[in-house]
Amino acid sequence: MGSFVRGEKESPMAGKRIFGRQGRSLLLALAAAAGAALLLVDILTQRGVSDVAGGFEEIAFVRNEQNKGGIVRIYAFTVSDTAAADYLACGNLLPHNDYGSTTVAYFFEKGKPAPDRLKLDSPHVDADRYRAIARYAKDERGVATVTRFLKNK
């Protein structure tokens, strides 16, 4: 078996594996199950736009083909509670990545005219037909800004 000093007894576990094949398989299965459980919890607890104060609902979206340059994403949302709306939190939940990408979101009061289509080129929204109440923009550097517009009578 193993080498030991005279007068000492050899450990009964010397030279034996702690886990056999079945034990290793069980350990791997438990690790995989724990990882899957953590992933599921993460997916189920992700915040979405509907979780943000204000009652946001996405009504339009357009994105460039992104063959060259950065990704451009333009969104339109309706807002049911304009007083409590957290435009920055809503915008920050939208996808954005580096490499010259921009993300823009226009917010419209629910129940008032709002676009169902957007244009990639500015102006993204027909300002004569639709009155945005706020605009969120995240530029190429990742800097986010919210501009609120005065309500017209």
N, C-alpha and C positions, 0 to 999 in steps of 0.2 A: 504494500500500500504506500503510504507516504513515509518520509523520514522523520524520525523523532528522536529526541534526546533520551538517553537511558534513564529510566525511572519515571518518565512522563507517559501518561496514557494518550493514545491517539484519539482524536475527536471522532465520534461516530459519523460525522458529516464530511470528514476529510475525503476529498476526491470525488464527492457526489455532487450532482447538479442540484441546485435549489429548485428549479422548475423543470419538469419534463416537457415533452412536446405538447401535451394537453394543457399544462399550466401556462406555457408561453402563448398558446392559441387563445386561452381564456383571457390572459392579460392583454393581448392585442385587441380582442373583441371588446373588452371593457374600456380600453383607451379610445377605440373608434366610437363606441356608444357615447362616451363622455364628450368627445369632440362634436359629434352630431347634435347632441343635446344643447351644447353651448351655441352652435351655429343656429339652431332653431330658435332659441331664446333671443339671440341677436336679431334675427330676421323679424320675429313677431313683435319686438319692442322698438323697431325703427320708427322714428317720427316721420310723418308725411305732411304734405301741405294742408290736408284736411284737419290735422291736429293743432295747427297754429290759430291763435285768436284772430277772429275776423270773419270766419266762414268763407274761406277761399275755395274757388272751383275753377280748374283749368278749362278754358273754352277754345283756345287756339294755340297752335305751336308750328313753328317752321324752323328748319335747320339747313345749313348749306351742305353741299356734297363733300366738302373738305378734301378735295383732291390736292390742293395747294394752299398753304397757309393754315391759319387757325380755324377752329370750329366756331361758328356763329349760331347761337340759339336765341330765338325770339319767342316769348310766351305772352298770352293774354289770360287774365283771370277776372272773374267777377268776385266782388266782396260784399257779403251780406251785412256786416257790421263795420262800417267805415270808422266809427269812433274808437273801437277796440282793436282794429286791425294792426297786426305787427308785420309791416311790409318787409322789413329787413330780415326777420326770421323766415318768412316765406321764401324770399329770394335766396337766402343762404342754403336752403334745402334743395335748390335746383342744381343740376349737374354743372360743373365747371372744371376745366383742366388747363394746364399750362400751355405753352407754345403759341401764344398770341390769340387765345380763344376769348370770346366775349359772350356774356349771357345778359339778356335784357328781358324784363317783364313789365307789362303794362297792366294796370289794375283799373277796373271799371265797376261802378256801383251796380249791384244786382237789381234787376228790374228796369234798368235804363238801357238804351241801345249800346251794344258791344259787338266787336267784330268776330266773325267766325273764321276769318282768314287774315293772315299777316303777310307782309312782304319782307324779304331779306334786305332790300335796299331801303335806306332812310328816305322819307318817313315810313316807318313800318306799319302805321295805322293812318287811315283817312281821318285827319283831325277835324274836317268839316262835318263828318257824319257821327263821329264817336268822340266822347270827352273822357279821357283818362283822368282818374283822380290821383294817381301816383305812378311813378316809374322807378323800377329797380334796375341798376346796371352794375355788372362786375366786369372790369376791364381786363386787359391782357396781363396786368401785374397782379390780378386777384383782389384789387381794391373795390369794395362794394359801396355804392351810394344809393340813397333813396331821395327822389325829388317828389314833393307833393304839389299838386296843382290846385289853384283856387277853383272853387265851384262856381259855375256860371248859373245865373238865375234862369 
